[in-house]
Structure formats: C-alpha cells, structure tokens
Amino acid sequence: MVDVLQLVSAAAGFGPAMFLLYFTLRDYTFPKVEKPFFDDRRAFMMFALGVVLGMVLFAFENWGMSIGTAETVLILILGFALMESLLKLIILNYPKFQRKMDTAFYGLALGLGISSTFTFASVYVFLLDVESPTVVDGLAVALVGVLFVLLHGSTTAIIGVGVARGDVKGYFPEALLIHVVFALLYESFFLVDLIAPPLNLIGLIGATAVVVYAYLKVHRELLPGLVKDAKRLAQKKKA
C-alpha cells in the first residue's frame, strides 16, 4: 500500500523531472513550432528507459557506498560518475543516434528519466532513516533531490549534444567533469566529522551552483545553438 513517504518521494523525483522536460522541450515541438525538432514518442521512450536505469543505478550505488570505507569514498565517487557517464554515452552513441540533431533532446529525456527514480529512491531511503520525519524534513530533502534532477538532466543532454555534433571527445569530458565536481561537493556536505556545520553548507551551495550552471547552459546555449546550426546547414543544402 502506498504511504505518505512514498508519495512525497515520488513527487520529489517525478515532479521536477517532468516539469523540466516540459519546460525545456516546449519550444522545440508543436504547437511552438510547426515542424518539431524531435519525435515525442521517442522522447517518451527514452524517458521511460531512464526511469528503469535510475532505479538500477541507485541500487548499485547504494550497495557500493554501503560496503565502502572512508578510504574508498573518493574512488567510489569517481568510479560511479565515470560509470554513469559511460552508460549514458553508450546509449546515446548508438549508430542511429550519431550526428542527429534530435539526439540532444533524447539525451535530456533520458537523463530526466534517470533522475526521477534516482531521486525518488534517494529521498525515500533518507526519510525512512529519519525517526518521525516532519513536513520540514520532507521539504528539505525534496529540495536537495532537485539537484539530482538538474545533474542527470544537464549532463546527459550535454553528452547528447556531443553525439549530435559528432564531437563526443569535446562534450563527454565536460559532462563527466560536471558530475565529478558535483559529487565531490555534495558528499562534502555530509562529512560533518571533517567539515563541521555550518561550513559544510559550502559544499551543498557549491554543488547547487554547479548543476544550476550546467542546466542553464543546456537550456540557454547548447540546445538553441544546436538548432540554429542545424537550420543554417539546412539552408545551405537548399541553396
């Protein structure tokens, strides 16, 4: 039976992910444009694939952190970031997606799908560990969960842009770097034994700044720039 914690966790994971999916893609599909820049059905399929992958990645990471030690935390953070980024690249770099403009949009959908269940599971597990969680606890952890939505949405979109432009070597390292820097800053927030409050908030603020910057770059620069270049190329072919 669905309980309150599950409902709060689902809202924290799927709410922001679905909103960002709509907010980011609305300018590139009907009715904003007569000819959409991507296939809505394929975008939904990529989101659904991400939903499944998000649970798998959370389960794997949760298991890895549970058997890790203080000495292996850094290695685990770097390893998980690399593994997730490579998995996204493998999916988006499938031959039929290469050098296709719509791949960037499918990358965003895939990343937001991953973030929806990853955030859902993260929030739910955290609230289960809290004795008698309050509304404030739920809101606080839900807001932190938004960071995962921004992280996976932006980094997967960046990888998708690289595949679409045929420049994986240029964009993949950027996505990986964003993921690694975010993970290091985010985890530092929880190292209260080493970084006492309120100084540990610096890590959380830094992690927030990283993913907000990454998403804004995707929304304001990378996707519009890709569409602009595609239109320019199409006009040259007609000329």
C-alpha positions in Angstrom: 0.0 0.0 0.0 1.3 3.4 -0.9 2.2 5.5 2.2 2.9 9.2 2.7 6.7 8.8 2.4 6.3 7.1 -1.0 4.0 9.9 -2.2 6.4 12.6 -1.0 9.4 10.8 -2.6 7.5 10.3 -5.9 6.6 13.9 -6.0 10.2 14.9 -5.3 11.5 12.7 -8.1 9.0 12.9 -10.8 7.6 16.4 -10.3 10.8 18.4 -11.1 11.8 15.9 -13.8 8.5 16.2 -15.7 8.4 19.9 -15.2 11.9 20.4 -16.6 11.1 18.0 -19.5 8.1 20.1 -20.5 9.8 23.5 -19.7 12.9 22.7 -21.8 11.4 20.9 -24.8 8.2 23.0 -25.2 10.0 25.5 -27.5 11.1 22.7 -29.9 7.8 20.9 -30.5 4.2 21.5 -31.5 2.5 24.0 -31.1 5.5 26.3 -30.6 7.0 25.1 -33.9 5.2 23.8 -37.0 7.8 21.0 -37.5 9.1 19.5 -34.2 12.8 19.0 -33.8 12.3 15.6 -32.3 9.9 12.7 -32.1 7.6 13.0 -29.0 7.2 9.2 -28.9 10.9 8.5 -28.9 11.5 11.2 -26.3 8.9 9.5 -24.0 10.6 6.1 -24.7 14.0 7.5 -23.7 12.4 9.0 -20.5 10.9 5.5 -19.7 14.3 3.9 -20.3 15.8 6.4 -17.9 13.2 5.6 -15.3 14.3 2.0 -15.3 18.0 2.9 -15.3 17.6 5.3 -12.4 16.5 2.5 -10.1 19.3 0.3 -11.3 21.9 3.0 -10.8 20.6 3.9 -7.3 20.6 0.3 -6.2 24.1 -0.2 -7.4 25.5 3.0 -5.9 23.6 2.4 -2.6 25.2 -1.0 -2.4 28.6 0.3 -3.3 28.6 3.0 -0.7 27.3 0.6 2.0 30.3 -1.7 1.6 32.8 1.2 1.1 35.1 2.7 3.7 36.3 6.2 4.5 39.4 5.4 2.5 37.5 4.4 -0.6 34.9 7.1 -0.7 36.8 9.2 -3.2 37.4 6.2 -5.5 33.7 5.3 -5.3 32.6 8.8 -6.2 34.9 9.0 -9.2 34.0 5.4 -10.3 30.3 5.9 -10.1 30.5 9.2 -12.0 32.5 7.6 -14.8 30.3 4.5 -14.9 27.1 6.5 -15.2 28.5 8.9 -17.8 29.8 6.0 -19.9 26.4 4.2 -19.7 24.7 7.4 -21.0 27.3 7.7 -23.8 26.8 4.1 -24.8 23.1 4.5 -25.1 23.2 7.9 -26.9 26.1 7.0 -29.2 24.1 4.1 -30.8 24.8 4.4 -34.6 21.2 5.6 -35.4 21.6 8.5 -33.0 25.0 9.7 -34.2 25.1 13.1 -35.8 21.3 13.5 -35.5 20.1 16.8 -34.0 17.2 15.2 -32.1 19.7 13.0 -30.1 20.4 16.0 -27.8 16.7 16.2 -26.9 16.5 12.4 -26.3 19.6 12.8 -24.1 17.7 15.3 -21.9 14.7 13.0 -21.7 16.9 10.0 -20.8 18.7 12.0 -18.1 15.5 13.3 -16.6 14.1 9.8 -16.6 17.1 8.6 -14.7 16.8 11.4 -12.2 13.2 10.8 -11.5 13.6 7.3 -10.0 17.1 8.0 -8.7 15.7 11.0 -6.7 12.6 9.1 -5.7 14.7 6.3 -4.2 17.2 8.6 -2.6 14.5 10.7 -0.9 12.5 7.6 0.2 15.6 5.9 1.8 16.6 9.1 3.6 13.1 9.7 5.0 13.0 6.0 6.2 16.1 6.6 8.2 14.7 9.7 9.9 12.8 8.9 13.1 9.3 10.5 12.8 10.1 12.7 9.7 8.3 16.1 9.7 7.0 18.2 6.8 10.2 20.3 7.1 12.3 17.2 6.7 10.3 16.2 3.6 10.6 19.6 2.0 14.3 19.9 2.8 15.2 16.5 1.3 12.9 17.1 -1.7 14.7 20.4 -2.5 18.1 18.6 -2.3 16.7 16.0 -4.6 16.1 18.6 -7.2 19.9 18.7 -7.5 19.9 15.2 -8.9 17.3 16.1 -11.4 19.4 19.0 -12.7 22.6 16.9 -12.6 21.3 14.0 -14.7 19.2 16.1 -17.0 22.1 18.5 -17.9 24.9 16.0 -18.1 23.0 13.6 -20.3 21.9 16.4 -22.5 25.5 17.6 -22.9 26.5 14.1 -23.9 23.6 14.1 -26.4 24.7 17.4 -27.9 28.2 15.9 -28.3 26.9 12.9 -30.1 24.6 15.1 -32.3 27.5 17.3 -33.3 29.9 14.4 -33.8 32.2 15.8 -31.1 32.0 13.3 -28.2 35.6 13.9 -27.2 34.7 17.6 -26.7 31.5 17.3 -24.8 31.8 14.0 -22.8 34.7 15.2 -20.6 32.7 18.3 -19.8 29.7 16.2 -18.7 31.9 13.9 -16.7 33.7 16.9 -15.0 30.4 18.4 -14.0 29.3 15.1 -12.5 32.6 14.6 -10.6 32.7 18.2 -9.2 29.1 18.0 -8.1 29.5 14.6 -6.4 32.6 15.8 -4.5 30.9 19.0 -3.3 27.7 17.2 -2.5 29.3 14.5 -0.5 31.4 17.0 1.4 28.2 18.3 2.9 27.7 15.0 4.8 31.3 14.8 6.1 30.3 16.6 9.3 33.2 14.9 11.2 35.7 16.6 8.9 33.7 19.8 8.0 31.7 21.0 10.9 28.4 22.8 10.4 27.7 25.4 9.1 30.9 25.2 7.0 29.7 22.0 5.4 26.9 24.1 3.7 29.6 25.4 1.4 29.7 22.0 -0.3 26.0 22.0 -0.8 26.0 25.6 -2.1 28.8 24.7 -4.5 27.1 21.6 -5.7 23.9 23.6 -6.3 25.8 26.3 -8.3 27.4 23.6 -10.5 24.2 21.9 -11.6 22.3 25.1 -12.0 25.0 26.5 -14.2 25.0 23.2 -16.2 21.3 23.2 -16.8 21.2 26.9 -17.7 24.0 26.3 -20.2 22.0 23.4 -21.8 18.7 25.5 -21.8 20.1 28.8 -23.0 23.2 27.9 -25.0 23.6 24.3 -26.2 20.2 23.4 -27.4 19.4 26.8 -29.1 22.9 26.7 -30.6 22.4 23.2 -32.0 19.0 24.1 -33.5 20.5 27.3 -35.0 23.4 25.5 -36.6 21.0 22.8 -38.0 18.8 25.4 -39.6 21.8 27.1 -41.1 23.1 23.8 -42.5 19.6 23.0 -44.0 19.5 26.4 -45.7 22.9 25.8 -47.2 21.8 22.5 -48.6 18.7 24.2 -50.2 20.8 26.9 -51.8 
